[in-house]
Amino acid sequence: YIITLEWDDKSHDDIDIWIEDPVNNILSFRNRVAGLMHLDKDDLGQINDIIYLPDGTQQVIELNREVVTFRGWIKGEYVVNVHMYTKRTDGNASVKVTMLRINPYKLLWEDNILLAHQGQEFTVRRFTLNLQGDITKTNTIEKLFINTARNRPEMAPREPSESQRRLNLDSSGRPLDYRRTP
């Protein structure tokens, strides 16, 4: 399978794709390999569209696209979200997300949405694959990753343990900065 996210090639907006698989692996620019999924490129809009040729000249490749490939699949539900990471262009961003099956080749779905502001997250599609890799159901019930990730217990700040306090370390093991304490 291949899932692509595309938006206006001249846009400076940074839009990201996030995908969760049935065993809670979450693929994003922060985790480009998750389970059987791989994000080929974190496209930042026009910012990373410049390449340098062997003679030192620059060439602009106007293409805003993120591509996720699946090396296989797991039976269960997948969730595909898009996130307006940085809004640099005026007006709404028109975004197209497509899913292809490679063997045999088939367009499975294509959705077009509008993103209006920085930080906006949108659930494009949830789909369920069976053991044979066929989509058995789809829906668009919202499931957000960005803002809810901060609420996961493993991401929450913790008080330093007694041994960390004795060693003057914070809960993540970094030395305490006494200049900031009153």
Stockholm file with secondary structure:
# STOCKHOLM 1.0

chainA/1-182         YIITLEWDDKSHDDIDIWIEDPVNNILSFRNRVAGLMHLDKDDLGQINDIIYLPDGTQQVIELNREVVTFRGWIKGEYVVNVHMYTKRTDGNASVKVTMLRINPYKLLWEDNILLAHQGQEFTVRRFTLNLQGDITKTNTIEKLFINTARNRPEMAPREPSESQRRLNLDSSGRPLDYRRTP
#=GR chainA/1-182 SS CEEEEEECTTCCCEEEEEEECTTCCEEBTTBSEETTEEECCCCCGGGGCEEECTTSCEEECCCEEEEEEESSCCSEEEEEEEEEEECCSSSCEEEEEEEEETTTTEEEEEEEEEECSTTCEEEEEEEEECTTSCEEEEECCCCCSHHHHTTSGGGSCCCCCHHHHHTTBCTTSCBCCGGGCC
#=GC SS_cons         CEEEEEECTTCCCEEEEEEECTTCCEEBTTBSEETTEEECCCCCGGGGCEEECTTSCEEECCCEEEEEEESSCCSEEEEEEEEEEECCSSSCEEEEEEEEETTTTEEEEEEEEEECSTTCEEEEEEEEECTTSCEEEEECCCCCSHHHHTTSGGGSCCCCCHHHHHTTBCTTSCBCCGGGCC
//
